[in-house]
Amino acid sequence: MSTQELAPAPGSPGPVDVEQAEAALVEHYPRLVRIAYLVLPPSLGRNRRVLTAHALVQRSLPRRRVSGAAGALPGARRAAEDAVDPGYAYVRGEVLRQALAAGLPLLRRALPRRAQFPPLLPQVWGLRLFPRAGGADELALDQSLSALSGAGRAAYVLRGLERQGDPEVLRVLAAAGAPDPEAALAEADGVEAPGGFGGAVLLESAEFDPCSLQARPTDLMRRRQHGKAALAAAAAVVVCGTLLGLPGDGWGRNGAAAPSYARNPAAEAALDPEGLKRVGASARQISSRTDFSVWPVRGDLTDDAALLRRALAVWARPGPTVRASATPGTPPGPPMGSPQLLYAGRIDAANVVLFFDGLRVVRYAEPAGSTGGAALDFARTDGADAVGSAALVVSRAAGNVRYLTAPWVREAAVRDLLLPDKEPRVLARDAHGVTEPLPSPVTAPGCTRWSVLQVRDETGTRLLTDLGELAPARLTSGPPGRPADVTGAAARAEWARVACQLAAMRSHGVRAVNSWVYATQRLPEGAGRAQWLCARAETWRGTGSRTLALFGAPGATGPAALAARSEGSPACGPREPRVLAGAVWQARSGQWYVLAAGAEDFASLELSGGVRGEAEGHVLAVKGTPGSRAVLTGTLEDGTRVGALR
């Protein structure tokens, strides 16, 4: 059929039992793989030659068991046969036949052979494997062998590695299907190798050992590009498959929602506006909980079934034009059953709907009179108490924010944290509990003011601040074990130093922020007393807390300077209330000092590295330079060594 046919010749090994061949393969596996590696064409590259050599040997067993006496004991060998084990002779012949076939070119009219393709097994991903490098003699021999045909390399290997005479080489090559064994033997005669004809010593070196390998990474940049291309292709297939499988009526009444992808009765029931949970005004009086679950439904669009249907559909399947956001740790998936409706109304030229499903508050907003430009926001609020559920952001427009307050909030006001002595301004609310707009510190340029919401209920007054999320964060002050609401003049003055640092906690899923003056320090050269503060933000998800250590110079009225920050540290929290930080400060004389302070449970502090010094107690001051770098450690009263916040 083609000139690349390799037909077995007479004289090939007789019937061999598969168990006998397997025993020979396992016993002589390294030698068989070396033979395959040497005969395979060098044009494959060393990595593919290694894997192909192992593959050829591993698939060289007979396909079936020899029955009867033919496979029980090998018969007497003819004089023309190898003086080797019949099982080994058979496997070696199969290895040579496949290695010779692997070197043949792929032709249009020829039936391709399995050995001509990259092996399916074994496979190595992300690594290139190749034998250890040899010396100049091995390199010269490898170059000489690469100039031979596959049959010529086989002849050279049989003579040099297998120690076979010319008659045996000719017979084995003919049995392996070599087209011209005599010419192959002549090619082998032309190779000159150090150490005598056949190069037996060199053929047994590590240069040609595919079982003793080195590993290197593949092309990392190309692999990254191929990975991105494969990911994009997979995404395109998924998108195209989804679009092809969409029903014809998926767009109409659901507005900005993506087409429906399922006809599950339970999922469809959760998207039915008639199934929404609506809490009455009296629910709070009989409930053991005081949180979002007892908020009564409010708003002038609570009976707009079309709006509610669009909001639920976009929640379940937000389309490509929907601007969606979620606080960290908040799953943005569809509702797990019919959610509770909190609010539906028109605010600032937009239709707004608020839902609560026990874990999340979800806000849907669309321009009034249009279903384009919809927005969807998710915020985790599980475990909220009466204070945590006192208000929700219902609208953001023109740099202002509006809140929907809880039904138990008796009074709402706005206070500027940077002006602690200024009286708060009362915020008007409509019949549904929506406040008039107040400036949002999230979008304000710089830090010239920080407006917060002050709410009062039957138990006290609280401060809540907008940090760019649906649920405002509660502000407290005092030691981590017993924080209190910001009500007194001292607490407000403290927050005036900390307020501008709240910008570092935006859009982080923050539930509450506590500020604490953990140390005061008398500064050198009679410069007065400085404050050391820490501000810790706790999240709704319980992890990812942020801690800031601040240095407030005496006499300054502006924000305290940031000394250290950490994410996920237990410092300055209820589990580990201690905190330690340092800063560089310049006195009026021009002298620079390295200052440090820890909580009161520190017995001593020590500086090492670029600046050295130590002090008994929980504060330290050592002369330094503007670029001073030092390692700060402290020792607690129980002898425990603690590092600085970082």
N, C-alpha and C positions, 0 to 999 in steps of 0.2 A: 504493500500500500504506500510506503514511503521509504526513503533511504535511511530514516532514523529508527527503523525497526531493529530491535535487539533480540534475536531469537536464541534460546538456549541451545547449545551444541551437544552432540553426543559426548558421553563421558562425564556428565554432571553427576553429583552425588546421588545415590539411589535413595529409596524411601527412608526417611528419618522421622522417628516419633517426636511429637511436639515437646514432650517432657525432656527427651534427650537433647533436643536443640535448645530448650530454655536453660537447661543446666549448663550447656556450653556457653550460651550467651551471657549468663550471669557470671560465670567463672572468668571469662575472657573479655568482659565488657570494655575495660579501658583500652585493650589492644584493638578490638574491633572498631571502636569509635575513632582511634588514631588512624586506622587504615582508611575509614570513610573520610576523615578530615583531609588526609593527604591526597586522596584521589579526586575529591570534589574540586570543581574549577575555582581558582583563586578569585575570579571576577565576582563571585558572590559576596565577597567581603568577609572578614574574619568572624564577625558576629553571626551572620547568617550561616556561614560554614559550620560554626560550632553547633548551632541549634539543629541544622539539617543533618549533621553527622550523627547526633544523638537520635534524631527521628528515624533515620535509615536503619540504625541498628535495632531500635526498639520495635520496628515493624518487619523484622526479618525472620520471624518464626513461621513454621509451616502452618497452613490454614486449617488443617484437620489432622486428627490422630491417625497414625498408621495402625491398622488392625492386624491381628494374627501374629504370626511369627516374624513377619517382615520387620516389625518395629521392636521386637523383644530383644534380640541380640544382633549386632552388626555381623554380616557375613565376612568371610575372609577377603581381605583387600586384594585387588588386582595389582600387578606390578606398576601399572600406570597411575594408580591412585596415590593421594597424599598419605604419608605416614603419620597422619594426625587423626584425632577423634572424628568420626563421621559427623557428629552433631556440629562440631566447630567448623568442619569443612563446608557443611551445608549453609550455616549462618554466614560465614565469610563470603561464600559465593553469592548469596543474596545481597549482602552489603555491597560487593563490587558491582553487581548487575544494576542496582539502584543508583550507585554513585556515578556509573557511566551514563546512565539515562539522564541524570540530573544535569550533565554537561551538554546535552544535545539542545540545539536551538528549537524554539517553538515555531512550527511551520503551519501554514493555513490548511494544507491538505493532510497533515499527519495527525493522528489521534494523540492528544497530549497524554503524557504519563504523570502519575502522581508525584514522582520524584522531581519533576520539573517545576513544581509549585512550592512556595514557601510552606514549611511544615505547620500543620495545625497544632501539634504537640511535639515537644514541649514549647511553651511560650514564656517569655520574660518581658514584663511591661516596665518601662521607665529605666532600664539598664542596658548597657552594651557589654557583652561578655567576649573575652578573647584570651588565648593562651598567653603565658608569660613570655616576655621578649627574650630572645636568645642573643648569641654573639654574631660576629661578622660571618663566621662559617655557616651558621644556620640561615642567615639572611641570604647569602649567596646561593645556598642550596634551594631555598624557597623560590628565588627568582629563576633558577634553572628549571625547576619543576613547573613553574607557571608557564614556561614556553612550550611544554609538551602537551600532547593531546591527553584526554582522560585515560585512554588505554595505555599510553606511554607512561603516565604517572603510576598506573596500576602495576605495570610490569616492573618499574623501578622499585615500588614498595614491596612487591612479592619477592624480588631478589634480595633487597637489602634488609627489610624488616622481618620477612617470613623465612629467609635463608633457603629459598627454593632454587633448584636448578632450572636451566632453560626449558627442558621438556615439561617439567611440572608447571612452569609459568605459562607456557603456550597452552597447555590443557586447561588450566584454571581460567585464563582469559577467554578461551573459546567457550567454556561452559558458562561464563558470565555474559556472553553475547558480544564480545569485542569483534568488530568487523574484520580486522586484519591483525591477528596476534603477532605475526612475523614482523610487520612494520612497527608495531608497538615495542617489541623487544629491541629492534634496531634503534628506535628513539632513546630507549633507556641506556643503550651502550654509549650514546653521545654525551651523557651527563658525567661530569667530573666533580667528585666531592672529596673533601679532605678526609683522610682516614681510610682510603682505599675504595675500590668499586663497591657500589651499593650503599655507601654512606650509612651503615647500620648504626654507628654511634650517634650520628647527627639525627637520624630518624627517630631515635628513642629519647631525644632531648625534650625539655619542657616547652620549647618553641612550637612543637607539633603535638602537644598533649591537650586535647579538648576537655579533659576531666580536671585539670588544674588550671583554674581560670582567674582572671582579673576582671573587676567590674568598674565601669564608669557610667555616668549619667548620659542619657540621650541628649539631643539638641533641645535645651530647655525652652528657648525662645520659640522655636518651631513647634514644640509640643504645646506651649501655651496658645499659640495662634491656632493650631489644629483643634485644641479643646474649645476655644471660643467659637470657631466655625461649626464644630459639631453641636455645641449647645444652641447656637442660633438656628441651625438646621432642624434640630429636634423641636425647638420652640415653634418654628414655622410649620412643621408637620402637625403639631398639636393644634395650632391656631387654625390651620386650613381644615383639619379634620373636624374641629368644633364648628367652624362655619358651614362646612358641607352638611353637618348633621343637624343644623338648626331647624326648628319648625318655622313655618311661614308667618305665624302671628306673634313672634317674640318681641317686636319693638313697640307697637302701638301705644297702649294705655300705660305702659310702665315707664314712660319718659326716658331718662338717661340711663336706665338699667340696661345691662347687657342682655342678649337673647337668652331665653330660658334653656337650660341644659338638662332638666330632669322633670319628670311628671310623677313625682313622689307625693302621695296624698298628704303625708304628715308635713312635708316641706311646703306644699301649697297652702295648707291650713294655717301655717305660721305667717304666711304673707297675706292673709285675708284681713282687711281692716275691721271686719265684724268680730274677729276673734281677739282683738286687742284687749288687754286688761285695763280697766278704768276704775280707779280707787275713788271712793267718795270722801267727802270732807270730814266725816265722822270716824274714819278708819283709825286715825291716830289715837282716839280716845280709848279704843278697845284693844289696840295692838301692844304687844310686849316689846316691840322694836320701835325705834325712832330713827329712821333713815329714809332713803329714797323710796323704799317699798310702801310708805304711807303717805307719799306726796299725792294729793288729789290732782286729777286731770284738770288742766287749765288752758286757756287760750280761746280765741274767737274762731278758730278753724278746726276744732276737734270733731266736727261733724262733716268735714270735707273728705268724703270717701276717696275721691280721685287723688287728692294730695297724699293721704295716708297710704294708699296703694302704691303710688310712685315711690314714696319714702321707703316702704318695706321692700319693694323690688330692687331699688338701688342698694339698699343695705345687703340684700342677699347676693346681688350680681352687679356690682359697680361697673359701669361701662368705661370705655377708654377716655371719655371726656370728663369724668368725675374726678374732682380734686379730693383725694382721700388722705387721711392722716390718722395715726394711732400713737398713743403714748407708749414708751418702752414697756415691754412685757404685756401688752394688751393684744389678745388675738383678734384680728379684724374679720373673722368669719361671719357667716349668716346667723340669724337668730336660732336658738335651740328651743323652738316652740314660740308660742305667741307672747311677745314682750309686753311690758307695761307702758302705756302712753302717759308721759308726764306733761307735755305741752305741745300745742299746735297753734301757731298764730303768725300774724304778719308784723315784722319788725324791720325798720330801716329799709323799706322797699324789697324785702325778701320774705319768703314763706319759710318758716322754721318749725321743725318737728323734733322733739326730744323723746327718746325711748330709754327704758331701763330693763335689763334682762337678768338682774340679780348679780351679775359680774361686771357689766359695763354700762356706761351711759353713752348713748349714740345720738349724735346731732346730725340731722339732715337739713340742708338749706338750698333753696333754689330762688332765682330772681322771680319776683312777682310777675305773673303773666307769661312766664316762659319756663320751659323745662330744660333749657340749655344752661351750662355753667353751674351745674349742681356741685355741692360740696358735702363730704361725709367725714365726720370726725368720731373717733373712738377714744374712750378714756376708761381705764380700769378704776372701779370704785367699790370693790368688794370689801366688806368689813367696815364700811363707813358708819360713824356714830352720828349723834345729833349735830355736832359741830362740823364733821366732815361732809355732811349732806345739807349744810345751811344755805348753799348757793351753787349755781351753775352758770357758766358763761353761755348766754343765749345769742349774743350778736357781737360782731366786731366790724366797725365801719369808721373810716376817716380818722384812724388813730384812737378811737374810743371803744369802750367795751360796755356792754349792758349785762346785768346779772338777773337771773330768775331766782328769787329768794324762796326759802322754805316757808311753809305756812306758819311755822312757830316763830319766825323772825318778827319781832315787834317794831324794830326801828333799823334803818340803814343809813349810813353816812359815809363820807369819803374823807380820808385823812392823808396828809403828806408826811411820810416817814422822815423826810429830811428837815421838817420843821416841827420838832417834838412839842414845842410850846403852843403851837397854833391850834385853835379849837377846830374840831371836825365840822364839815358842812353836811347838813342833812340832805339825803338823796330822796327825791320823790319817787314813788312807785305807783304803777297803775293798778287796776283792780285785780289783775292776775299775778301781781308780785314782781313785775319786770321793772327794774330801776331805770332812771334816766341815764344817759351816757356819762361816763367819767373817763378821764384820760388813762390809757393803758400804758404802763411802764415798759411793756414788751416792745412796742413800736416806737417809743419816744427816743429821739436822738440824744446821746450823751446821758448824763445822770444829773439833771438840774432839779428834778422832782421825782418822787416815787409815790404815786397815789395808790392807796389800798382801801379795800372795802371794810368798813366797821359795822358789825351787826350786833344787835342786842336781842337776847331772848329772855325767858324767865329765869335762866340760871346765871347769866353774866354777859359780858361784852367780849367780842372776839375781833381779831384782825385777820383778814384774808387778803392775799395778794395774787394777782394774775401773773402766771408764769408761762403763758402761751398755750394753756390747755383748757379743757372743759371744766375741770374741777379746780377752783383756786386753792392755794396752799395756805394752811393755817400758820400763823406766826406766834411763837412763844418765847419766853425768856427765863433763864435760871439754870441751876444745875441739871444735868441730864436725868437724874433720878426723880426730880420733882419740878418739871417745867410748869410755868404759869402763863396765863394770857397776858398780853402786853396792855396793861391798864395804868400803871403808875408812871410818874414823871421819870424816874430812874430807868425803867425799862424802855420808855420811848427814847430817852437820850442815848441809851445803848444801841437801839436799832437805828438811830440816825447815823451812827458810825458804820453800821453793817449793811444798810439798805442797798447801796450800789453794788455790793458783791452778790446780790441775788441774781444778777444777770448771768452768772456762771451756772445757775441751776435751772435755766429755762428749758422747756420741752424735755424734761427728764423724768416725768411721771412722779413729781414730788407731792407728797401728802402733807408734810409739815416741816417747818424750819425752826430750829431752836438756836437762840443766841445766848452765850454765857461768858461773863467776864471771869476767866479762870485764874487770873493772877494780876496783881499790880506791882510795879517795880519802880523804886526810887532811882532816877537816872543819874549818871556821873555829872560832875561839875555843877551840882545844884540845879539841874534843869527841870525838876519837878517829878511828878509821878505819872508813869505811863500805864496804860491798860493793855492787857493781853486778852483777846477774845477768841472764841471759836464759834463757828456757825456750822450746824450739821443739818443736812436735808435728808429726811426719811422718805422713802418711796412707797407707793401703793403696793408694789409687788414684793416689798420686804428686803430686796437686795439692791445693790448699786447705790448705796448711800454716798453722799458727798460731804466731806469735811474740810472747812477752811480755817486756818489759824491766822489771826489778824493782829497787827500792832498799831495801837492808837497813841500817838505822841501827845504829851500834855499840852494844853492850850489850843490845840488844833480843833477846828470845827468841821472839817471836811471828813470824807470817808477814811476809815482805818486802812492801813497798808496791808497788802496780802503778804504774809510771811511763809505760808506753806499750804498745800492742798493735797487731798487724797481722795480716792474713790474706792469704796468697799472696805475702808478701815473701820474697826470698831471704836477708835479713839473718839472722845468727846460724846460718846453715846451711853445709853443706860447699861450696856454690858461692860463697857470699859471707859469710865468717865474721865480717866486721866488723859492729859495731852501735853506734848512738849514741842516747842518750836523756837526758832531763833531768827534774828534779823540784824542788818547792819544799819547803824544810826550815826549821824554826824552832830556833834555838839556845836554850840555857837562859836567856840574857839577854833573850829575847823578840824578838830581831832575826830577821827572815826572810831567807833566802838562796835564790837560784836556783842549783841545782847541776846539773852535766852531766858525763857521762863517756862516752868511746868506747873502743873496743878499742885495743890498743897501736900499731896502724899509723896512728893519727891524729897529725898533726904540730901542729895547732892547732885551737881551738874558738872560735866567735864567737856572741854573742847580739845580736839586733837587734829592733826593734819597741818594746814597752813597757819592756823592760829591755835595756840595752846593756852589752856587756863582751866581752873577748876574753882568751885565755890560750894560751901556748905549751904544747904537750904534749896529753895526751888527757883531762885533767880540768879543770874550771872551777868557780869559786864566785864569785858576784856578789850584792851586797846587793839585796834586792827587797822585795815586799809580799805579803800572803796571796793577793791576786788577780793576781799578776804574770803577764803573758802576753808571751811572747817567741818569736822565731823562732830556732831553734838549727840551726847548720850547722857542719860540720867540714871540714878540709882534710887529705887523706891525705899521706903522705910523698912520693908521686909527683905532688902538686899537684892531684889530683882533688877537686872539691867534692862533699860528701855531706850529705844532709839527715838529720834525726832520724827514728827509727822512727815510723811512723804507719800 
